[in-house]
Amino acid sequence: MTLAKVIGNVVSTQKNEFLVSNKLLLVREIDVQGNYTTNKDSIAIDFVDSGLGDTVLVVKEGDAVQQILGHKKAPVNTIIVAIVDNIDVIN
């Protein structure tokens, strides 16, 4: 799992039939201070109704995504599984 920030929406006029009811979002990985750790973006299925600017937990692993979705038919390996309300770092 990684922390990420939702930076955009992905709009598609045509989708794979197993993605039709799912919202797709553009995410970029961040560290615990909220700084971007990369300049690469990923497309993730939104499983928790997150939105633009939200800090989220992202799973990038095909088997986990298949278990969450309950089937192996969607061509997906990245999914948003939680919205992060607060991060406390204890040293």
C-alpha positions, 0 to 999 in steps of 0.5 A: 500500500502507498499514500497518494493524492488524488490529482484528477478524474479520468473520463472515458466514453468507452470502458471495459465492460467490467469497469463501467460502474466504477469511477477512475481517478488519477493519483500520484504517490506522496510521503507522510508529509504530503510531498510528491515522491514521483512525477508519475501518475497512476490511474486507480479505481475508486472503491471508497468515493474519494475526490479531487485533493483527497489523500488516499491509500492505494493498493498496486497489486493485481491479486488484492484488487481481484479479491476486493472486486470479487472477480478476475475479469477487470483489467486493473491492478491499482485501487483506492481502498481508503481515504486518509483523514490524518497522519501521525508520525511518532518517533 
